[in-house]
Structures are given as structure tokens and as C-alpha cells.
């Protein structure tokens, strides 16, 4: 029923096997051929089966001819229930089974190839076992054996066996292991035979299951991991490897694919990088915008914008030809005409490992800044004002200067679009100097004229102080001050200012004008009539470019009894009686106000606001409720007078005593 034999291919270790099956053309069912190869001394299979070499041919006998002819094209393996037969393998023992899907009645030859793994001169053995059913026997068996006590071939393999184990890593990151590669191990570089193909791995480690004699073989990588270049593999062609130990390690690197492009935007003249330019990516064949995705599969929004280095990098591109089109120019630059907005075309290749570089240039706009200098109050033009202009991010360019004419106009011409700092170097006479300001000259078109109207105000080196009572309900006339100016850390009296200028007027105010710039103190030397002196300095500073009067305020507390103006007199000092013996005539223009009652509930309190030369307001707010009540108040009997206040109680007591004494004398006379 079955016989088996082989034919050596040349003097190599490759064997071509033929199994003759059912040449008696019996009717057989459940036909299974089991093939077992021989083993070496370490019980390793001494042959490797070429799994893709199986072919079964029908053999046709004609007439009395005992040598049949082969019917082409033959049968390749199918699957269970499909095709004439299928093949199963039991690795790593190199045992296989051929199972027929249907009964057979014809003669066949089974052909396949194997590779001898032993050393030249080793014993070659192979056994084919047939099981079947027929009309004659229910369970038939037959064997076809082939044996060669000393199989010789050309080659220097050792009788000892070894396996190849490959670790696949990223070339730039050797710690990263790579899956998805396919390797083949061949017997020779030319005229050799495929020993084994490995396409599965364990975390980037690929192990060849075939144990071969320890000698030189040839390895080729036929498929690189996803995202890596096969062209850059050191084993992209058959390359010699030596298997010299039971498990021979080999590390193979791969270079990551870089299907990417970098667009660099630069200045046309000085090649400096330009940030802020925007582009979209187009397919050069369809002229449609390309949908770009990142490595996670997310769509990358467009337009792309150049970074601080003037660059846009777009990766993960499919092989093809592309171009960028500019949609917005960088700040201070002109958008090219439509025909010039596209970059040169570039091509992304399948095995590209380097970023393609594309460059595009832009032209900076040129414009003019026109300054119109006017008075801040009436908009009249101001001439002879000197301005300086310099780039904000100074690149060493010269400072430009312009002076206003009779119409208050100054011009800076032929300016590259940029951001500038405009400084007023010299103001119009009598006007305050303005602080520097930032000016942006820009536009979508060339030759922009930027007109700036700049107002100046006249200097105002003045100060106004307003004098109030304690709760600021009344302004106080008649307070006298002296003005001191700081010089080298010392405040000295400013000469040349009259007493009238330093005395608060009917509105409680004093105004000083045209003061030189500097730090000052106003010190009260005489209080308004009926108020305590407040000699705490009032500090202020006149700045050179001051354009509005400084507003100051100062308050005084009222004296508890109506004893006339303070005038700077210290009542506790016996050397300074303050002219208390000299009665003062009332001022017909300034009527006297009666003493304030004691509490906030006392009727007759004057309303807030207004002016008072000698006092006013609520005494509890002016100087505190504990200062006592003035004489004559209807509630005076409820509060004892304090030191310094007038009281008639001693006179009452003296008069009462005289009455009693007079009554006693009268009785004696009677």
C-alpha cells in the first residue's frame, strides 16, 4: 500500500521525498499517513520538514505499462473537509500527518522536501506509516521505511545542535523591543535552502525551533516591525550568522520610519526664522487638503503654525507627494500673492527614515509712522517736539529721530514692519514730557501709513491744601503754614512765599504754584481761631512732568472753650501767653458761632459743609465728648467743669455766705 524513498539534491543536505500510495488502486477510506523522522544522539529530529513543499499527484496507469504517468497539476494541501487532503504538523519533532478528506481509489504519489540537520556521515532515517479502512480489512496498516547508515553531503555542520534566538530592538532606543518582524534562516547565501521562517515572537524575542548543526548559516529579515524601515535592517539581505552554542543569541536593530516633513519659514533677506506663519497641507496629485492623524489616530487640526524656530513638523504621513500652502503670514510680514503661496512639492517614501526639509521665505512690509503733536486741552499743534524711534527688540539698528514742524507733524519713513518704542526726547516748551510708548507698524498690504495723534499737557507744578474741621463738615479759614523743601535729606524753609499765600482763604484752601520739582512739607504754624494747632507735616512731591495740581487735606480739632485762635500758641507754656489779656474785636465779616452743645442729640447743631473761621461742627466729632460742655449749657449741671473752664459756683457759695452773715448781724441789732 505504501513505499517511501528520497533523492538528494546534488551534494547538499536537502532531500526530496516520494511516498507511493495505493498503487494497487484499492478502495480505501479514512486514509492517514503519519511520517516520523529520525533523531540524533540528543533525541533531536535530524531533519526539518519544508511545510510548504507538499504536493500529491494522481498516478495514471495505462494498458500493461507498469510505470504510471503523473497527472498535473497535482493537489496542494487543503483544510479539514475541503480539498483532497490536509496536513498537520507536530513541532518541534518534525512529525506530520497527511489526512485524506474522502475515500481514494486511485494511485498517488506524495512529495515533500526536508533538510538534513545532522553532520555529514550521520545516519538518516525516516518512517511513513499508513492507516486506512477497506472492504478487506476494517483497520489496515502499512509502513514505508527509508534508512541510510551514512548520509553524506557537502557542509561542515557539527553533530551537536543549536538554535538561533533573535532579540529585535529599536536602533535609537535599545531598551525598546519590537514585535512583528519576519526572519528566515537559510543553509547558504546562494543555492541554499530555507531552513525555517519565524514570524511570531515573545515580546520582541524570536526563537527558531529548528535545532541545526553548529556551523554558519544565512539570515534575512523579510518584514520589519510596523513603523520601522526594512531597508535599514542589517539583515535586509542574506547575511551570515554562526550558530555555535545550544541557544545562539543575536540582537537585530531596526530604524524607525520617519515619514515626516519639516517646513521652515525664514526672512527673505536675513534668513531669520519666522514664527506665526500658518499653512495647510495638500496632496500634490488631487490638490485636496490632506487629513493628518497622529500616532493615536486623532485628526490633527489645520492650519499648522510655525513655532518660535519658524518650523512646522508634520509626521505619520502616508507615502505620496505633497505641498504646503500659506494661509496667514507671520507678524510684520506680507502674505505672498496667490501663485507664490505654495511650497515646492516633496515626496514621502515607504521606507523613509529622515525628515524631509522644506523652506519658504517671506518679505517684511515697509511703511511709515506719522506723528501729529497737539495740545491736550485745545488740540493746537505743537512744534519743535523731538521724538526718537527704535525697534522694541533692538537688533543694533540705529535710533531714528524726527522733529515736529509748524503743523505739529513729524514722520518716520521707510520703516520695516515691526514693533517700535517711541520716545519723546524733547517736549514743547512748558509742556510735560511723555513716557515712552510701544507702537506696532503692521498690515496685510505693503506701504501702510500709521498716523498717531499724541497730546501733551502743560506742566502744573502746583499744590492745593484744604483745611477742614475734624469731621470734615466745615472748611477752616485762617490756618497759617510754612513750606519746607528737602535738600540733601534736610527740609528747609522755602523763601520768597508771602504769609498770605500760606494762609487758608475763605474756602479753607491755600494754593501754591510754579514750585520746582522736589519733595516738600507743609507745616501748620497757626491754627484757625477756636481750633487746636496740628503741626504734623503734610508731605507731597512735585514731579517734573506733573500736569495737575496735587490735592491735600488737613483737619483740626476744636478747643473745648471758646478761647480764641490758637495762633501757634502753646497754652501750657507760661512764656507764651498768646495775648490773652487783649480783647479781640469780632470780625464783622465773620460772625461768631456760639459754643457747640455737648452731644450729638443737642439741637441747634449746624449742618455739615460751609465755612467757619472760629469753630463749628459737632464737638463730639471735633474733639471728643470728654472735652466737656461749654458754660451756659442747659445740661451743665450734669457734668463737672474741667480744669481751665469757667464756673460761677464759687460766686454762688460766696454770695450765700454773705447773706447768712448779713442776717446774723441784723438780728443782733434788733
KASULPE-V154753 format. One record per pair of residues at least 24 apart in sequence whose ideal C-beta (glycine too) atoms are under 8 Angstrom apart, sorted by the first residue. I is the first residue (numbers start at 1). J is the second residue. Records with the same first field share a line. If there is no record, write none. Layout:
# KASULPE-V154753
I: J ; J
This chain:
# KASULPE-V154753
1: 26 ; 28 ; 130 ; 132 ; 140 ; 142
2: 33 ; 128 ; 130 ; 142 ; 143 ; 144
3: 144
4: 126 ; 127 ; 128 ; 144 ; 145 ; 146
5: 146
6: 114 ; 126 ; 146
8: 151 ; 153
9: 193
10: 154
11: 153 ; 154
12: 153 ; 154 ; 155 ; 187 ; 191 ; 192 ; 193
13: 115 ; 116 ; 117 ; 120 ; 153 ; 155 ; 157 ; 187 ; 193
14: 113 ; 114 ; 115 ; 116 ; 187 ; 193
15: 47 ; 113 ; 114 ; 115 ; 116 ; 124
16: 111 ; 113
17: 111 ; 112 ; 113 ; 114 ; 126 ; 146
18: 109 ; 110 ; 111
19: 109 ; 110 ; 111 ; 128 ; 144
20: 59 ; 107 ; 108 ; 109 ; 144
21: 104 ; 107 ; 108 ; 109 ; 110 ; 130
22: 104 ; 106 ; 107 ; 108
23: 59 ; 68 ; 107
24: 107
25: 61 ; 105 ; 106 ; 107
26: 105 ; 134 ; 136
27: 103 ; 104 ; 105 ; 134 ; 135
28: 103 ; 104 ; 105 ; 132 ; 133 ; 134 ; 140
29: 103 ; 104 ; 132 ; 133 ; 134
30: 100 ; 131 ; 132 ; 133
31: 99 ; 100 ; 103 ; 104 ; 130 ; 131 ; 132
32: 97 ; 98 ; 99 ; 100 ; 130 ; 131 ; 132
33: 97 ; 98 ; 110 ; 128 ; 129 ; 130
34: 95 ; 96 ; 97 ; 128 ; 129 ; 131
35: 95 ; 96 ; 97 ; 98 ; 126 ; 127 ; 128 ; 129
36: 93 ; 95 ; 126 ; 127 ; 128 ; 129
37: 93 ; 94 ; 95 ; 114 ; 125 ; 126
38: 123 ; 124 ; 125 ; 126
40: 117 ; 118 ; 122 ; 159 ; 161
41: 159
42: 160 ; 161
44: 117 ; 161 ; 211
45: 92 ; 93 ; 94 ; 117 ; 211
46: 116 ; 117 ; 118 ; 122 ; 123 ; 124 ; 125
47: 94 ; 114 ; 115 ; 116 ; 117 ; 124 ; 126
48: 94 ; 114 ; 115 ; 117 ; 195 ; 196 ; 210 ; 212
49: 89 ; 94 ; 96 ; 112 ; 113 ; 114
50: 112 ; 113 ; 114 ; 115 ; 193 ; 194
51: 87 ; 89 ; 96
53: 111 ; 112 ; 113
54: 87 ; 98 ; 110 ; 111 ; 112
55: 110 ; 111 ; 112
56: 84 ; 85 ; 98 ; 108 ; 109 ; 110 ; 111
57: 108 ; 109 ; 111
58: 106 ; 107 ; 108
59: 106 ; 107 ; 108 ; 109
60: 107
61: 107
68: 107
70: 109
91: 209
92: 209 ; 210 ; 211
113: 193
115: 187 ; 193 ; 195
116: 151 ; 153
117: 157 ; 161 ; 210 ; 211 ; 212 ; 213
118: 151 ; 157 ; 159 ; 213
119: 157 ; 158 ; 159 ; 213
120: 151 ; 152 ; 153 ; 154 ; 155 ; 156 ; 157
121: 150 ; 151 ; 152
122: 150 ; 151 ; 159
123: 147 ; 148 ; 149 ; 150 ; 151
124: 148 ; 151
155: 187 ; 213 ; 215
156: 215
157: 212 ; 213 ; 214 ; 215
158: 213 ; 214 ; 215
159: 213
160: 213 ; 214
161: 211 ; 212 ; 213 ; 214 ; 246
162: 211 ; 212 ; 213 ; 214 ; 243 ; 244 ; 245 ; 246 ; 247 ; 248
163: 207 ; 208 ; 209 ; 210 ; 211 ; 212 ; 243 ; 246 ; 247 ; 248
164: 207 ; 208 ; 217 ; 219 ; 241 ; 243 ; 248 ; 250
165: 205 ; 206 ; 207 ; 208 ; 247 ; 248 ; 249 ; 250
166: 198 ; 205 ; 206 ; 207 ; 219 ; 250 ; 251 ; 252
167: 204 ; 205 ; 206 ; 249 ; 250 ; 251 ; 252
168: 201 ; 204 ; 205 ; 206 ; 225 ; 251 ; 252 ; 253 ; 254
169: 204 ; 251 ; 252 ; 253 ; 254
170: 228 ; 253 ; 254 ; 256
171: 232 ; 253 ; 254 ; 255 ; 256
172: 255 ; 256
174: 253
177: 203 ; 204 ; 205
178: 204 ; 225 ; 228 ; 254
179: 203 ; 204 ; 225
180: 223 ; 224 ; 225 ; 226
181: 206 ; 221 ; 223 ; 224 ; 225 ; 252 ; 254
182: 221 ; 222 ; 223
183: 208 ; 219 ; 220 ; 221 ; 222 ; 235 ; 252
184: 219 ; 220 ; 222
185: 210 ; 212 ; 217 ; 218 ; 219 ; 241
186: 217 ; 218 ; 219 ; 220 ; 238
187: 217 ; 218
188: 218
189: 218 ; 238 ; 240
192: 218 ; 238
197: 222
199: 223
212: 243
214: 243 ; 244 ; 245
215: 242 ; 243
216: 240 ; 241 ; 242 ; 243
217: 241 ; 242 ; 243
219: 250
221: 252
224: 254
225: 254
227: 256 ; 257
228: 254 ; 255 ; 256 ; 257
229: 254 ; 255 ; 256 ; 257 ; 351 ; 352 ; 353
230: 351
231: 351 ; 353
232: 351 ; 353
255: 353
256: 353
257: 351 ; 352 ; 353
258: 315 ; 352 ; 353 ; 354 ; 355
259: 315 ; 316 ; 317 ; 318 ; 319 ; 348 ; 349 ; 352
260: 313 ; 314 ; 315 ; 316 ; 317 ; 348 ; 352 ; 355 ; 356
261: 313 ; 314 ; 317 ; 322 ; 346 ; 348 ; 355 ; 356 ; 357 ; 358
262: 311 ; 312 ; 313 ; 355 ; 356 ; 357 ; 358
263: 304 ; 306 ; 311 ; 312 ; 313 ; 314 ; 324 ; 343 ; 358 ; 359 ; 360
264: 306 ; 309 ; 310 ; 311 ; 357 ; 358 ; 359 ; 360
265: 306 ; 310 ; 311 ; 312 ; 330 ; 359 ; 360 ; 361 ; 362
266: 310 ; 359 ; 360 ; 361 ; 362
267: 333 ; 361 ; 362 ; 364
268: 361 ; 362 ; 363 ; 364
269: 364
272: 310
273: 306 ; 308 ; 309 ; 310 ; 311
274: 306 ; 310 ; 330 ; 333 ; 362
275: 305 ; 306 ; 307 ; 308 ; 309 ; 310 ; 330 ; 331
276: 305 ; 306 ; 328 ; 330 ; 331
277: 305 ; 306 ; 310 ; 326 ; 328 ; 329 ; 330 ; 333 ; 360 ; 362
278: 303 ; 304 ; 305 ; 306 ; 326 ; 327 ; 328
279: 303 ; 304 ; 305 ; 306 ; 312 ; 324 ; 325 ; 326 ; 327 ; 343
280: 304 ; 324 ; 325 ; 327
281: 314 ; 322 ; 323 ; 324
282: 322 ; 323 ; 324 ; 325 ; 342
283: 320 ; 321 ; 322
284: 320 ; 321 ; 322 ; 323 ; 345
285: 320 ; 321
290: 317 ; 322
292: 316 ; 317
303: 327 ; 328
306: 330
313: 355
315: 355
317: 348
318: 348
319: 347 ; 348 ; 349 ; 350 ; 352
320: 347 ; 348
321: 345 ; 346 ; 347 ; 348
322: 346 ; 347 ; 348
324: 358 ; 360
326: 360
329: 362 ; 444
330: 362
331: 442
332: 364 ; 365 ; 416 ; 417 ; 418 ; 419 ; 441 ; 442
333: 362 ; 363 ; 364 ; 365 ; 417
334: 362 ; 363 ; 364 ; 365 ; 444 ; 445 ; 446
335: 444
336: 362 ; 363
364: 416 ; 417 ; 418
365: 416 ; 417 ; 442 ; 443 ; 445 ; 446 ; 447 ; 448
366: 414 ; 415 ; 416 ; 417 ; 446 ; 447
367: 415 ; 417 ; 441 ; 443 ; 446 ; 447 ; 448 ; 449 ; 450
368: 411 ; 412 ; 413 ; 414 ; 415 ; 447 ; 448 ; 449 ; 450
369: 411 ; 412 ; 415 ; 420 ; 422 ; 439 ; 441 ; 449 ; 450 ; 452
370: 409 ; 410 ; 411 ; 449 ; 450 ; 451 ; 452
371: 402 ; 404 ; 409 ; 410 ; 411 ; 412 ; 422 ; 452 ; 454
372: 407 ; 408 ; 409 ; 451 ; 452 ; 453 ; 454
373: 404 ; 408 ; 409 ; 410 ; 428 ; 454 ; 456
374: 408 ; 453 ; 454 ; 455 ; 456
375: 431 ; 455 ; 456 ; 457 ; 458
376: 455 ; 456 ; 457 ; 547
377: 457 ; 458
379: 455
381: 406 ; 407 ; 408 ; 409
382: 408 ; 428 ; 431 ; 456
383: 407 ; 408 ; 428
384: 426 ; 428 ; 429
385: 410 ; 424 ; 426 ; 427 ; 428 ; 456
386: 424 ; 425 ; 426
387: 422 ; 423 ; 424 ; 425
388: 422 ; 423 ; 425
389: 415 ; 420 ; 421 ; 422 ; 423 ; 439
390: 420 ; 421 ; 423
391: 418 ; 419 ; 420 ; 421
392: 418 ; 419 ; 420 ; 421 ; 438
393: 419
401: 425
415: 441
417: 441 ; 442 ; 443 ; 448
422: 452
424: 454
427: 456
428: 456
430: 458 ; 459
431: 456 ; 457 ; 458 ; 459
432: 456 ; 457 ; 458 ; 459 ; 544 ; 545 ; 546 ; 547
433: 544 ; 545
434: 545
457: 547
458: 547
459: 544 ; 545 ; 546 ; 547
460: 546 ; 547 ; 548 ; 549
461: 513 ; 514 ; 515 ; 516 ; 517 ; 542 ; 546
462: 511 ; 512 ; 513 ; 514 ; 515 ; 549 ; 550
463: 511 ; 512 ; 515 ; 520 ; 522 ; 540 ; 542 ; 549 ; 550 ; 552
464: 509 ; 510 ; 511 ; 549 ; 550 ; 551 ; 552
465: 504 ; 509 ; 510 ; 522 ; 538 ; 552 ; 553 ; 554
466: 504 ; 507 ; 508 ; 509 ; 551 ; 552 ; 553 ; 554
467: 504 ; 508 ; 509 ; 510 ; 528 ; 553 ; 554 ; 555 ; 556
468: 508 ; 553 ; 554 ; 555 ; 556
469: 531 ; 555 ; 556 ; 557 ; 558 ; 612 ; 615 ; 616 ; 617 ; 622
470: 555 ; 556 ; 557 ; 558 ; 617 ; 621 ; 622 ; 623
471: 608 ; 617 ; 618 ; 621 ; 622
472: 553 ; 555
473: 607 ; 608 ; 609 ; 610 ; 616 ; 617 ; 618 ; 621
474: 508 ; 606 ; 608 ; 609 ; 610 ; 611 ; 612 ; 616 ; 617
475: 504 ; 507 ; 508 ; 509 ; 610 ; 611 ; 612
476: 504 ; 508 ; 528 ; 531 ; 556 ; 611 ; 612 ; 613
477: 504 ; 505 ; 506 ; 507 ; 508 ; 528 ; 590 ; 611 ; 612 ; 613
478: 503 ; 504 ; 526 ; 528 ; 529 ; 565 ; 613
479: 503 ; 504 ; 508 ; 510 ; 524 ; 526 ; 527 ; 528 ; 554 ; 556
480: 524 ; 525 ; 526 ; 568
481: 510 ; 522 ; 523 ; 524 ; 525
482: 522 ; 523 ; 525
483: 512 ; 520 ; 521 ; 522
484: 520 ; 521 ; 522 ; 523 ; 537
485: 516 ; 518 ; 519 ; 520
486: 518 ; 519 ; 520 ; 521
491: 519 ; 520 ; 521 ; 537
494: 520
504: 528
506: 611
507: 611
508: 611
511: 549
515: 542
516: 542
517: 542 ; 543 ; 544 ; 546
518: 542
522: 552 ; 554
524: 554
525: 568
526: 565 ; 566 ; 567 ; 568
527: 556 ; 565 ; 566 ; 567 ; 568
528: 556 ; 565 ; 566 ; 612 ; 613 ; 614 ; 615
529: 564 ; 565 ; 566 ; 613 ; 614 ; 615
530: 558 ; 559 ; 562 ; 563 ; 564 ; 565 ; 614 ; 615
531: 556 ; 557 ; 558 ; 559 ; 565 ; 566 ; 615
532: 556 ; 557 ; 558 ; 559 ; 566 ; 623
533: 566 ; 568 ; 569
557: 622 ; 623 ; 624
558: 596 ; 615 ; 616 ; 617 ; 619 ; 622 ; 623
559: 615 ; 623
560: 619 ; 623 ; 627 ; 628 ; 630 ; 642 ; 645
561: 595 ; 630 ; 631 ; 644 ; 645 ; 646
562: 595 ; 614 ; 615 ; 630
564: 614
565: 614
587: 613
590: 614
595: 619 ; 630 ; 631 ; 632 ; 633
596: 622 ; 630
597: 629 ; 630 ; 633 ; 635
598: 625 ; 628 ; 629 ; 633 ; 635 ; 639
599: 625
